[in-house]
């Protein structure tokens, strides 16, 4: 569950004037008493359980008109003053610090106390549950085109100038840079009113001054109380305001809802124009994550509670817990239970699956009321390459200009060189590019002739000055300090540097290596990969001079073998007398397009969905869907530090399920705009049943299976890799049939978990006996069917609602291996607004321990196709046994 109890000394942590801090008259407690943050839930139900309908209708007559971001009427026991009273009566003068009062989605509070005080609270009659706080972590110019938005979904919404209008997306993330043009409200001449159902506010601080919000960015707050109590909040780095000091939050917000047509310019190069998925939707920011430490559940729950109270329509969470929640089921944790109440309030919740793949059961998003998104590639790729003097070409990454276009700038800076020498260098560059062209036409003789005009390669380890040795600095090969090198050896040559785990950890940076190369007047840099760096997603990095990173350790060996074999040494002293290896770096600014997309990225977390800490499988399919998450251009904070290579830039290219989730949040806004009355589960259904199973070539979507050489270790994706498939933006706006599930359905599911009744009561204030029947996860009306333990046979029902015109459907299916199945009816006609029940019968024919997969397809005569993925673990039981 993450950090369950972060220990600190209780003395000296807070000033006596801190709000809500009460201390005893005598100060006799020991100084080393251990304190921690606990989240306390009260038995009285939260506001949303009784007033959700009035809020969504905006019915002021029911006493739920909101002013200044707070509800006009709260239950007496939901009032923060009542929470304070409970604490005072419980502790009777002892020290404590209340961090938050939760009253909208959860009725309770978070408090900084000792374990003994937490135990005392748990015995109070008003208290239902006390759990330790835990830590969480953070899990585009072309993707609108790849998803077909300009010619498809945006057209259905009236074009990009109205796509998503009236819908508010709330982002629980690292904040936002309000000065970025992606979040301006003057991108169009059309009127752009703030939705009347939203009542959030904008914090005003020195970092986030008055005027930061507008009609696009309509709300912004920050939540850091739990982090502050731990003494780890650094206001100079983390900003005690909604301002994004990391970059992650600005990136995710612009992916979902950034303005259309914003030029992406990085290191002076133009990479196209950016747009969010729903460029006219509105943004509300709830900052609860920070660069230096991540975040904590107490702060995240406060952010979720406020977002729901403010009236957001969608919540986007590009965060996951650091560990699987303990207890009888993964679903029972403060964040997921707050999001259950959000779903009851009609809020669609999107969460990143996590970047812990590709191993099975690596999923970090668990609950059926949360729409979990995995990461896939899209068809745009940036590649660079280096041509060696032995005619070999090695691929790599690096957003750099071709040498013939840029290297002459280096020589202009060198006053010692004359005009003729500069002209000669330009000629050499031209020959280098010509060599590449003729090589690809197999004119070997031209390549041989041209290699003499390429650039000499020199290893950083062979260019040290007389005062530097590898003994003094074992990392000197990473090229972080130009004073370590002999400029006479390096200038005009390609410097070879190592890329080690220190770059991954941020201890060394590509930016600093290029500064070294510039100071030494190098022609460019070639990074070779340390063999110990495996499974790290290397995004194309902006480079202000020619350069390349070779991400493959095997290709790096080829480079080094060529380099070492080309060295000439003195026979006696063994000193290098000539650097014989030559090469030419090609540019990586121009995008290439691949038909083998999408594919599931190796880091994307995989199912099956773990039900508990014992790794039993839940009857819930996760992920729900995959979306573009690899190499995504999007907005970057002007002071963002999450990626050193993009510091000071307005855009950054990032990869992860964090980037995939906001794609879905934006597309959900388009669905919400078209179907305002859709429930969260109906939105989820529209996205799921319309998903595609095929790549651009028409073949099956592939899934990478290994960290090392992921493209060489892949196989067709299963529902545990991609859920229902890859999102189809246009088709999701016309799904034909939808599956709907209600809050009561989710409660029946939770109550069906063995031993869950007291936990359900603790979190929701509702008794399971109020639900006449309980159901398993397989019986939830989801657009998928997962049976983790099929004992011989079982029948599952699904109910579909027709949101299109009258239509006749035929039903087909492919059964999972080891299972026979039948679906009835096999044909049906359904009028607009009517419902149809499908009965799906499964019968195990063999026993197994691994899941097998199948699909049900519904094919309408008006062109609608409904896709239902299946996952079953079949077991044959010949002798029944009973456990007492």
ZAMARGU-4260 file (C-alpha; in steps of 0.2 Angstrom, whole numbers, plus 5000, padded with zeros to 4 digits):
<rodrens>
0) 5000/5000/5000 | 5015/5011/4999 | 5022/5020/5015 | 5010/5014/5028 | 5017/5025/5042
5) 5030/5038/5039 | 5039/5041/5055 | 5044/5058/5061 | 5048/5065/5078 | 5032/5074/5085
10) 5041/5089/5092 | 5047/5104/5083 | 5038/5099/5067 | 5024/5112/5068 | 5023/5130/5075
15) 5011/5131/5089 | 5000/5143/5079 | 4997/5130/5065 | 4978/5129/5062 | 4970/5114/5070
20) 4985/5110/5081 | 4980/5106/5098 | 4993/5102/5112 | 4991/5096/5130 | 4993/5109/5144
25) 5008/5098/5151 | 5021/5093/5138 | 5026/5077/5146 | 5026/5065/5131 | 5042/5058/5126
30) 5051/5067/5112 | 5053/5052/5101 | 5035/5047/5101 | 5031/5041/5083 | 5018/5050/5073
35) 5010/5047/5056 | 4995/5052/5045 | 4979/5042/5046 | 4963/5043/5036 | 4948/5042/5046
40) 4931/5038/5040 | 4915/5041/5050 | 4899/5031/5050 | 4888/5045/5044 | 4886/5044/5025
45) 4894/5058/5015 | 4885/5072/5006 | 4885/5065/4989 | 4876/5049/4994 | 4860/5060/4998
50) 4862/5075/4987 | 4871/5068/4971 | 4855/5069/4960 | 4851/5087/4966 | 4869/5092/4962
55) 4870/5085/4944 | 4853/5093/4940 | 4858/5110/4948 | 4842/5110/4958 | 4844/5124/4970
60) 4827/5121/4979 | 4835/5105/4987 | 4847/5115/4997 | 4862/5110/4986 | 4867/5127/4978
65) 4886/5129/4979 | 4894/5145/4982 | 4913/5148/4981 | 4916/5130/4978 | 4907/5123/4994
70) 4890/5116/4995 | 4877/5127/5003 | 4871/5113/5014 | 4881/5100/5023 | 4875/5086/5034
75) 4877/5091/5052 | 4889/5076/5054 | 4898/5081/5038 | 4903/5098/5045 | 4921/5101/5048
80) 4917/5108/5065 | 4909/5092/5070 | 4925/5083/5064 | 4935/5095/5076 | 4923/5091/5090
85) 4926/5073/5088 | 4945/5075/5089 | 4944/5086/5104 | 4933/5074/5113 | 4944/5059/5108
90) 4961/5067/5113 | 4956/5078/5127 | 4971/5090/5126 | 4983/5078/5118 | 4993/5084/5103
95) 4986/5081/5085 | 4985/5090/5069 | 4970/5088/5057 | 4975/5090/5039 | 4958/5089/5030
100) 4940/5087/5032 | 4932/5076/5019 | 4913/5078/5018 | 4908/5077/5000 | 4913/5059/4993
105) 4919/5053/5010 | 4913/5059/5027 | 4929/5059/5038 | 4946/5068/5040 | 4965/5065/5039
110) 4974/5068/5055 | 4993/5067/5061 | 4993/5057/5077 | 5002/5043/5086 | 4997/5024/5083
115) 4990/5024/5101 | 4979/5040/5097 | 4974/5031/5080 | 4968/5016/5090 | 4959/5027/5102
120) 4950/5035/5087 | 4945/5018/5080 | 4936/5014/5096 | 4925/5030/5095 | 4906/5026/5091
125) 4906/5039/5077 | 4921/5031/5068 | 4920/5018/5055 | 4937/5016/5049 | 4955/5021/5052
130) 4969/5017/5039 | 4987/5023/5037 | 4991/5035/5023 | 5001/5028/5009 | 5011/5035/4995
135) 5007/5037/4976 | 5017/5041/4961 | 5015/5048/4943 | 5013/5033/4932 | 5001/5079/4855
140) 5005/5084/4839 | 5000/5068/4829 | 4989/5057/4840 | 4973/5067/4835 | 4977/5062/4817
145) 4982/5044/4821 | 4965/5043/4831 | 4956/5050/4816 | 4949/5065/4825 | 4950/5079/4812
150) 4940/5069/4799 | 4929/5059/4812 | 4925/5063/4830 | 4928/5082/4829 | 4917/5083/4813
155) 4903/5075/4823 | 4905/5088/4837 | 4905/5102/4824 | 4924/5104/4822 | 4938/5106/4834
160) 4932/5124/4838 | 4917/5116/4848 | 4924/5099/4852 | 4922/5096/4871 | 4913/5112/4874
165) 4904/5113/4891 | 4913/5098/4898 | 4925/5100/4913 | 4940/5089/4916 | 4948/5088/4933
170) 4966/5083/4934 | 4974/5076/4949 | 4992/5079/4945 | 5007/5090/4948 | 4998/5106/4944
175) 4998/5117/4928 | 5008/5131/4920 | 4994/5144/4917 | 5005/5154/4905 | 5006/5141/4892
180) 4997/5145/4876 | 4988/5127/4877 | 4978/5134/4891 | 4974/5151/4885 | 4955/5156/4882
185) 4958/5167/4867 | 4962/5154/4854 | 4945/5156/4846 | 4933/5170/4842 | 4918/5159/4847
190) 4910/5163/4864 | 4918/5152/4878 | 4907/5153/4894 | 4912/5144/4910 | 4899/5129/4912
195) 4886/5134/4925 | 4887/5118/4934 | 4905/5121/4939 | 4908/5131/4955 | 4927/5129/4958
200) 4939/5143/4963 | 4957/5148/4958 | 4970/5149/4972 | 4980/5165/4971 | 4998/5164/4977
205) 5014/5172/4972 | 5018/5158/4960 | 5000/5158/4954 | 4994/5176/4953 | 4977/5183/4950
210) 4972/5181/4932 | 4980/5164/4930 | 4963/5156/4928 | 4952/5161/4913 | 4938/5153/4903
215) 4949/5138/4898 | 4957/5135/4915 | 4943/5138/4926 | 4949/5131/4943 | 4965/5127/4952
220) 4970/5122/4969 | 4984/5113/4978 | 4984/5099/4992 | 5000/5096/5002 | 4995/5094/5020
225) 5001/5076/5022 | 5017/5080/5014 | 5020/5095/5024 | 5017/5085/5040 | 5031/5073/5035
230) 5043/5087/5033 | 5047/5083/5015 | 5039/5097/5007 | 5051/5109/4998 | 5042/5125/4994
235) 5056/5132/4983 | 5055/5116/4972 | 5037/5110/4974 | 5028/5127/4975 | 5014/5129/4988
240) 5002/5133/4974 | 4994/5125/4959 | 5009/5130/4948 | 5017/5115/4940 | 5035/5114/4945
245) 5037/5096/4938 | 5030/5097/4920 | 5019/5081/4921 | 5003/5090/4925 | 5004/5102/4911
250) 5008/5088/4899 | 4993/5077/4904 | 4981/5092/4904 | 4986/5097/4887 | 4985/5080/4880
255) 4966/5079/4885 | 4961/5097/4883 | 4975/5108/4876 | 4970/5121/4863 | 4970/5116/4845
260) 4984/5122/4833 | 4998/5127/4845 | 5015/5126/4837 | 5027/5114/4845 | 5044/5122/4845
265) 5058/5114/4854 | 5077/5119/4853 | 5072/5130/4839 | 5065/5116/4828 | 5046/5115/4823
270) 5038/5098/4826 | 5020/5102/4820 | 5005/5109/4829 | 4998/5102/4845 | 4980/5099/4850
275) 4971/5091/4865 | 4958/5077/4861 | 4944/5089/4867 | 4952/5106/4863 | 4936/5116/4869
280) 4933/5107/4885 | 4938/5116/4901 | 4951/5112/4914 | 4951/5111/4933 | 4967/5107/4941
285) 4969/5099/4959 | 4988/5098/4962 | 4992/5083/4974 | 5008/5077/4967 | 5025/5085/4968
290) 5042/5083/4959 | 5053/5079/4975 | 5042/5065/4983 | 5027/5060/4973 | 5011/5061/4983
295) 5001/5054/4997 | 4983/5047/4998 | 4977/5059/5011 | 4981/5074/4999 | 4974/5064/4984
300) 4958/5060/4992 | 4956/5078/4997 | 4959/5083/4979 | 4946/5071/4973 | 4933/5076/4986
305) 4935/5094/4980 | 4935/5091/4962 | 4918/5082/4964 | 4911/5095/4975 | 4916/5108/4962
310) 4906/5099/4948 | 4919/5092/4936 | 4912/5079/4924 | 4928/5069/4922 | 4943/5065/4933
315) 4959/5061/4925 | 4972/5052/4937 | 4989/5048/4929 | 4994/5041/4946 | 4995/5024/4954
320) 4999/5018/4972 | 5016/5013/4975 | 5011/4996/4982 | 4996/4985/4980 | 4983/4989/4994
325) 4982/4976/5008 | 4966/4969/5016 | 4953/4958/5009 | 4952/4966/4992 | 4962/4979/4982
330) 4946/4989/4979 | 4945/4994/4998 | 4957/5008/4999 | 4953/5027/5002 | 4957/5033/4984
335) 4946/5019/4975 | 4932/5021/4988 | 4932/5040/4985 | 4931/5037/4967 | 4916/5025/4969
340) 4907/5040/4977 | 4913/5051/4962 | 4905/5038/4950 | 4889/5039/4960 | 4889/5058/4957
345) 4890/5055/4939 | 4909/5058/4936 | 4918/5047/4924 | 4935/5042/4931 | 4950/5038/4921
350) 4966/5031/4928 | 4983/5026/4921 | 4986/5007/4922 | 5004/5010/4928 | 5021/5008/4921
355) 5025/4991/4929 | 5023/4979/4914 | 5026/4968/4906 | 5024/4954/4919 | 5006/4947/4922
360) 4996/4954/4936 | 5007/4970/4937 | 4991/4981/4936 | 4990/4996/4948 | 4972/5001/4945
365) 4959/4989/4951 | 4941/4994/4953 | 4927/4991/4940 | 4920/5009/4942 | 4937/5016/4937
370) 4942/5016/4918 | 4960/5009/4917 | 4970/5014/4902 | 4986/5005/4896 | 4999/5012/4884
375) 5002/5009/4866 | 5013/5016/4852 | 5006/5026/4838 | 5013/5027/4820 | 5024/5042/4821
380) 5042/5038/4826 | 5058/5048/4826 | 5074/5039/4822 | 5092/5044/4819 | 5106/5034/4813
385) 5125/5034/4812 | 5135/5028/4797 | 5152/5020/4801 | 5167/5020/4790 | 5165/5001/4788
390) 5148/5005/4779 | 5138/4999/4794 | 5123/5009/4799 | 5117/5009/4817 | 5100/5016/4822
395) 5097/5027/4837 | 5087/5042/4844 | 5091/5060/4845 | 5081/5075/4839 | 5096/5083/4830
400) 5099/5091/4813 | 5109/5083/4800 | 5127/5087/4801 | 5128/5096/4784 | 5115/5108/4790
405) 5122/5112/4808 | 5140/5108/4810 | 5146/5124/4801 | 5139/5134/4815 | 5151/5125/4827
410) 5165/5131/4815 | 5159/5149/4814 | 5162/5150/4833 | 5180/5145/4831 | 5189/5161/4826
415) 5205/5152/4823 | 5198/5144/4807 | 5199/5153/4791 | 5186/5154/4778 | 5193/5141/4766
420) 5194/5128/4781 | 5175/5132/4785 | 5171/5129/4767 | 5180/5113/4767 | 5171/5107/4782
425) 5154/5111/4773 | 5161/5101/4758 | 5165/5086/4770 | 5147/5087/4777 | 5140/5086/4759
430) 5151/5071/4755 | 5145/5063/4771 | 5127/5064/4766 | 5131/5059/4748 | 5139/5044/4755
435) 5123/5039/4764 | 5113/5041/4749 | 5124/5031/4737 | 5126/5018/4751 | 5108/5014/4751
440) 5109/5012/4732 | 5123/4999/4735 | 5136/5009/4727 | 5150/5002/4738 | 5164/5010/4729
445) 5156/5027/4732 | 5155/5023/4751 | 5173/5018/4752 | 5178/5034/4743 | 5167/5045/4755
450) 5173/5038/4771 | 5189/5048/4771 | 5178/5063/4772 | 5168/5058/4787 | 5171/5063/4805
455) 5184/5055/4816 | 5177/5046/4831 | 5186/5048/4848 | 5181/5040/4864 | 5180/5052/4879
460) 5191/5040/4889 | 5205/5043/4875 | 5203/5061/4876 | 5207/5065/4894 | 5219/5078/4899
465) 5235/5075/4908 | 5227/5078/4925 | 5212/5067/4923 | 5211/5048/4925 | 5197/5035/4926
470) 5204/5032/4944 | 5200/5050/4949 | 5183/5049/4941 | 5175/5033/4936 | 5161/5042/4927
475) 5172/5053/4917 | 5166/5044/4901 | 5149/5052/4903 | 5156/5068/4897 | 5149/5079/4911
480) 5164/5091/4913 | 5174/5099/4899 | 5189/5102/4910 | 5193/5084/4910 | 5197/5083/4892
485) 5210/5089/4879 | 5202/5101/4867 | 5215/5098/4854 | 5210/5080/4853 | 5191/5083/4853
490) 5188/5098/4842 | 5181/5094/4825 | 5178/5076/4830 | 5164/5065/4836 | 5165/5063/4854
495) 5160/5045/4861 | 5152/5046/4878 | 5144/5032/4889 | 5125/5032/4894 | 5124/5023/4911
500) 5111/5021/4924 | 5116/5038/4931 | 5107/5046/4916 | 5091/5037/4921 | 5093/5043/4939
505) 5096/5061/4934 | 5114/5061/4941 | 5121/5064/4923 | 5112/5073/4909 | 5113/5073/4890
510) 5111/5092/4891 | 5127/5093/4901 | 5136/5081/4889 | 5132/5093/4875 | 5138/5108/4885
515) 5154/5098/4886 | 5155/5095/4868 | 5151/5113/4864 | 5165/5119/4875 | 5177/5107/4867
520) 5171/5112/4849 | 5167/5094/4845 | 5157/5090/4829 | 5144/5080/4839 | 5142/5067/4851
525) 5138/5048/4850 | 5131/5040/4866 | 5133/5021/4868 | 5122/5011/4880 | 5129/5004/4896
530) 5124/4985/4895 | 5117/4987/4913 | 5103/4999/4907 | 5089/4988/4902 | 5071/4991/4901
535) 5072/5010/4901 | 5061/5019/4889 | 5072/5032/4880 | 5062/5046/4872 | 5070/5055/4857
540) 5080/5069/4866 | 5082/5087/4859 | 5099/5091/4853 | 5106/5108/4849 | 5121/5100/4839
545) 5122/5083/4829 | 5121/5069/4841 | 5114/5051/4843 | 5110/5039/4857 | 5112/5021/4853
550) 5099/5013/4864 | 5104/4995/4860 | 5118/4987/4870 | 5122/4975/4856 | 5123/4990/4843
555) 5134/4999/4856 | 5146/4984/4855 | 5146/4985/4836 | 5151/5003/4838 | 5165/5001/4851
560) 5172/4985/4841 | 5173/4996/4826 | 5181/5010/4835 | 5194/4999/4845 | 5199/4989/4829
565) 5202/5006/4820 | 5215/5013/4833 | 5233/5013/4828 | 5245/5011/4843 | 5264/5012/4845
570) 5271/4995/4845 | 5282/4999/4860 | 5273/5011/4871 | 5255/5005/4865 | 5250/5023/4865
575) 5237/5028/4852 | 5245/5037/4838 | 5230/5038/4826 | 5211/5037/4828 | 5206/5028/4813
580) 5187/5026/4815 | 5176/5038/4806 | 5157/5041/4805 | 5143/5053/4800 | 5127/5056/4810
585) 5111/5059/4801 | 5097/5070/4808 | 5082/5064/4818 | 5071/5079/4816 | 5060/5072/4803
590) 5046/5060/4808 | 5044/5043/4800 | 5027/5033/4800 | 5025/5014/4803 | 5011/5003/4799
595) 5015/4991/4813 | 5005/5002/4825 | 4998/5002/4838 | 5007/4990/4848 | 5007/4987/4867
600) 5022/4995/4875 | 5032/4984/4887 | 5030/4995/4902 | 5011/4996/4901 | 5004/4986/4916
605) 4996/4970/4913 | 4981/4960/4919 | 4974/4950/4927 | 4967/4961/4940 | 4973/4956/4957
610) 4959/4955/4969 | 4969/4955/4985 | 4987/4955/4992 | 4987/4936/4990 | 4987/4939/4971
615) 4970/4930/4969 | 4962/4936/4952 | 4947/4947/4952 | 4933/4944/4940 | 4936/4961/4933
620) 4945/4964/4916 | 4960/4976/4917 | 4966/4986/4908 | 4949/4992/4901 | 4957/4999/4885
625) 4974/5005/4878 | 4978/5022/4870 | 4993/5031/4863 | 5006/5033/4877 | 5023/5032/4869
630) 5033/5047/4863 | 5019/5060/4865 | 5022/5078/4862 | 5012/5090/4874 | 5014/5105/4884
635) 5028/5107/4897 | 5029/5119/4911 | 5041/5134/4909 | 5049/5128/4926 | 5046/5110/4924
640) 5061/5099/4930 | 5054/5081/4928 | 5065/5080/4912 | 5081/5089/4912 | 5082/5088/4894
645) 5067/5098/4891 | 5070/5111/4905 | 5066/5128/4898 | 5056/5121/4884 | 5037/5124/4881
650) 5034/5106/4875 | 5041/5089/4879 | 5040/5072/4872 | 5035/5059/4886 | 5030/5041/4887
655) 5020/5031/4899 | 5002/5026/4904 | 5002/5044/4911 | 5001/5050/4894 | 4988/5037/4888
660) 4975/5041/4902 | 4972/5059/4897 | 4969/5054/4879 | 4954/5044/4885 | 4949/5058/4897
665) 4948/5070/4882 | 4939/5057/4871 | 4927/5054/4885 | 4923/5073/4885 | 4918/5071/4867
670) 4906/5057/4872 | 4899/5067/4887 | 4896/5082/4875 | 4886/5072/4863 | 4877/5061/4876
675) 4875/5073/4892 | 4864/5060/4901 | 4877/5046/4899 | 4882/5038/4916 | 4900/5034/4919
680) 4898/5016/4915 | 4889/5020/4898 | 4904/5031/4893 | 4915/5017/4898 | 4905/5005/4887
685) 4905/5016/4872 | 4924/5017/4873 | 4926/4999/4875 | 4914/4990/4864 | 4920/5001/4849
690) 4938/4998/4851 | 4949/4990/4837 | 4959/4974/4838 | 4970/4977/4823 | 4985/4988/4818
695) 4986/4999/4803 | 4992/4984/4792 | 4976/4974/4797 | 4985/4962/4808 | 4983/4958/4826
700) 4989/4971/4838 | 5005/4965/4845 | 5011/4967/4863 | 5029/4968/4869 | 5034/4955/4881
705) 5051/4960/4888 | 5061/4975/4894 | 5077/4969/4884 | 5074/4970/4865 | 5055/4973/4866
710) 5052/4973/4847 | 5061/4956/4846 | 5050/4949/4860 | 5032/4952/4856 | 5016/4942/4852
715) 4998/4945/4848 | 4990/4955/4862 | 4977/4947/4874 | 4963/4956/4884 | 4976/4956/4899
720) 4987/4967/4888 | 4974/4979/4880 | 4957/4975/4888 | 4944/4978/4874 | 4957/4984/4862
725) 4964/5001/4855 | 4953/5016/4857 | 4943/5020/4841 | 4938/5039/4844 | 4925/5040/4830
730) 4916/5024/4833 | 4915/5028/4852 | 4903/5042/4847 | 4891/5030/4839 | 4892/5014/4849
735) 4874/5008/4845 | 4872/4997/4861 | 4879/5001/4878 | 4881/4992/4895 | 4876/5002/4910
740) 4880/4998/4928 | 4875/5008/4943 | 4881/5012/4960 | 4870/4999/4968 | 4878/4986/4956
745) 4895/4990/4962 | 4889/4990/4980 | 4881/4972/4977 | 4898/4967/4970 | 4908/4974/4985
750) 4896/4965/4997 | 4898/4949/4988 | 4916/4948/4993 | 4918/4936/5007 | 4920/4945/5024
755) 4917/4962/5016 | 4902/4968/5025 | 4911/4978/5039 | 4923/4985/5027 | 4909/4991/5016
760) 4900/4999/5031 | 4916/5007/5036 | 4919/5016/5020 | 4902/5019/5014 | 4891/5020/5029
765) 4879/5008/5021 | 4875/4990/5027 | 4876/4976/5015 | 4860/4969/5022 | 4851/4983/5012
770) 4856/4974/4996 | 4844/4959/4994 | 4857/4950/4983 | 4875/4950/4980 | 4884/4947/4964
775) 4902/4943/4958 | 4913/4953/4947 | 4908/4942/4932 | 4889/4947/4935 | 4892/4966/4934
780) 4885/4973/4918 | 4902/4977/4911 | 4907/4977/4892 | 4918/4962/4896 | 4917/4945/4904
785) 4930/4938/4916 | 4929/4922/4926 | 4944/4919/4936 | 4938/4902/4942 | 4925/4893/4931
790) 4920/4877/4940 | 4912/4866/4927 | 4898/4878/4921 | 4891/4895/4923 | 4878/4907/4915
795) 4882/4925/4914 | 4870/4939/4909 | 4873/4955/4900 | 4860/4969/4897 | 4862/4981/4883
800) 4853/4997/4879 | 4850/5003/4861 | 4855/5022/4860 | 4854/5022/4841 | 4839/5019/4829
805) 4830/5002/4827 | 4842/4989/4822 | 4844/4970/4820 | 4859/4961/4827 | 4867/4944/4824
810) 4878/4937/4837 | 4894/4927/4835 | 4908/4921/4846 | 4924/4913/4848 | 4926/4902/4864
815) 4941/4902/4875 | 4952/4887/4874 | 4945/4873/4886 | 4928/4880/4886 | 4912/4877/4876
820) 4900/4892/4876 | 4883/4897/4869 | 4875/4914/4868 | 4857/4917/4867 | 4848/4924/4858
825) 4859/4923/4842 | 4848/4936/4833 | 4838/4950/4840 | 4829/4966/4834 | 4829/4981/4846
830) 4821/4997/4845 | 4828/5014/4850 | 4829/5015/4869 | 4825/4997/4872 | 4835/4984/4882
835) 4841/4967/4877 | 4847/4953/4889 | 4861/4941/4883 | 4863/4925/4891 | 4881/4918/4890
840) 4883/4899/4895 | 4901/4893/4899 | 4905/4875/4901 | 4923/4869/4905 | 4930/4855/4894
845) 4947/4855/4901 | 4956/4860/4917 | 4969/4873/4917 | 4978/4886/4928 | 4980/4900/4915
850) 4967/4911/4907 | 4961/4908/4889 | 4953/4921/4879 | 4938/4923/4867 | 4926/4936/4861
855) 4908/4939/4858 | 4903/4950/4843 | 4887/4959/4840 | 4884/4964/4822 | 4870/4976/4818
860) 4862/4978/4800 | 4865/4997/4802 | 4884/4995/4804 | 4886/4995/4823 | 4898/4982/4829
865) 4899/4978/4848 | 4915/4969/4854 | 4915/4960/4871 | 4931/4952/4876 | 4931/4936/4887
870) 4944/4929/4899 | 4941/4912/4908 | 4951/4900/4919 | 4942/4883/4917 | 4942/4870/4930
875) 4934/4853/4930 | 4929/4846/4947 | 4925/4828/4948 | 4925/4826/4967 | 4916/4840/4977
880) 4923/4844/4994 | 4916/4855/5008 | 4927/4866/5019 | 4919/4869/5036
</rodrens>
